[in-house]
Amino acid sequence: MPGNKQGLEEGDTREEAETYLRSLAPEGFDVVIDATGAGNVLAHSLPLVRDGGTLMVYGMADEDTLI
C-alpha cells in the first residue's frame, strides 16, 4: 500500500487487503467472522484464520456455493 496509509480504504485491491490483514496478525486471527454468505468472501476468509482458530459463518450462502 502506497505512502503512510493506515487501514483499508474503499477501492483497495484484495491483495492490498490481505497484505494489510496479514500485517496485523502474521500467524492468522483467532476468530474470523463472515456475515456475507458470499462464496468468494468465505474462500478468502479461511486462510486468515490461525491454526486452531475459528471461522464463524453467519451469512447465508446459496445451496450450490463451494469453498
C-alpha positions as CSV (number, residue, x, y, z in Angstrom):
1,M,0.0,0.0,0.0
2,P,1.5,3.3,-1.0
3,G,2.5,6.0,1.3
4,N,1.8,6.1,5.1
5,K,-1.8,4.9,4.7
6,Q,-3.2,3.1,7.8
7,G,-6.0,0.7,7.4
8,L,-8.1,-0.2,4.4
9,E,-10.0,2.1,2.1
10,E,-12.7,1.6,-0.4
11,G,-11.1,0.7,-3.7
12,D,-8.2,-1.3,-2.2
13,T,-7.5,-4.5,-4.1
14,R,-8.0,-7.9,-2.5
15,E,-4.2,-8.3,-2.4
16,E,-3.8,-5.0,-0.5
17,A,-6.4,-6.1,2.0
18,E,-4.8,-9.5,2.5
19,T,-1.4,-7.8,2.9
20,Y,-2.7,-5.4,5.5
21,L,-4.6,-8.1,7.4
22,R,-1.5,-10.3,7.5
23,S,0.5,-7.4,8.9
24,L,-2.0,-7.2,11.8
25,A,-1.9,-11.0,12.5
26,P,1.0,-12.7,10.8
27,E,0.0,-16.1,12.2
28,G,-3.7,-15.5,11.5
29,F,-6.6,-14.4,13.6
30,D,-8.1,-16.3,16.5
31,V,-11.6,-15.6,15.1
32,V,-12.8,-14.5,11.6
33,I,-16.5,-13.8,11.1
34,D,-18.1,-13.8,7.7
35,A,-21.6,-12.3,7.7
36,T,-21.9,-12.0,3.9
37,G,-22.5,-15.6,2.8
38,A,-20.7,-14.9,-0.4
39,G,-18.6,-17.8,-1.6
40,N,-15.6,-15.7,-2.7
41,V,-15.5,-14.0,0.7
42,L,-15.6,-17.4,2.5
43,A,-12.8,-18.7,0.4
44,H,-10.6,-15.7,1.2
45,S,-11.6,-15.7,4.9
46,L,-10.4,-19.2,5.7
47,P,-6.7,-18.6,5.1
48,L,-6.9,-15.6,7.6
49,V,-7.7,-18.0,10.5
50,R,-4.8,-19.2,12.6
51,D,-4.3,-22.9,13.2
52,G,-6.8,-23.9,15.8
53,G,-8.8,-20.7,15.3
54,T,-12.5,-20.3,14.4
55,L,-14.2,-19.2,11.2
56,M,-17.8,-18.2,12.1
57,V,-20.1,-18.1,9.1
58,Y,-23.1,-16.0,9.9
59,G,-24.3,-15.2,6.4
60,M,-26.4,-17.4,4.3
61,A,-24.8,-18.9,1.2
62,D,-26.5,-20.3,-1.9
63,E,-27.1,-24.1,-1.7
64,D,-24.5,-24.6,-4.5
65,T,-21.8,-22.5,-3.0
66,L,-18.5,-24.3,-2.6
67,I,-15.4,-23.2,-0.8
